[in-house]
Amino acid sequence: MGESQHLEGLRRQRRKLTREAHTSYQVLSNAIAKSDEEKFSFSEEDASNELQPHSDVLIITMPVSEINIHRTLVDDGSSVNVLYLRTFRQMEIEVRHVRPFAKPLQGFTGDYVNPKG
């Protein structure tokens, strides 16, 4: 009996975490950045309602030059800024305006890619 109660408790917890994982927030801002780099950050207080530790995915979609960018980098201080060629095309930025970058980048899978810029 104890094991079945434990398993049911785990199922309930998994369902609760799944519901919480599908929670979304919309942050709208028309503020103009005071510097060249606009920062959007979270504090420890923002995480106060979250169960810790967690492995929730943070998905951000943001408008840039009237195009919705769906693959937004969340910089933890050791990442590179990546924009895909399709994004440049949607923003009507010609490839000739992209500055070359000579070093290959290593992805999460361990594969290397040679960026255009």
Secondary structure, 3 states (H helix, E strand, C coil): CHHHHHHHHHHHHHHHHHHHHCCCCCCCCCCCCCCCCCCCCCCCHHHCCCCCCCCCCCCCCEEECCEEECCCCCCCCCCCCCCCHHHHHHCCCCHHHCCCCCCCEECCCCCEECCCC
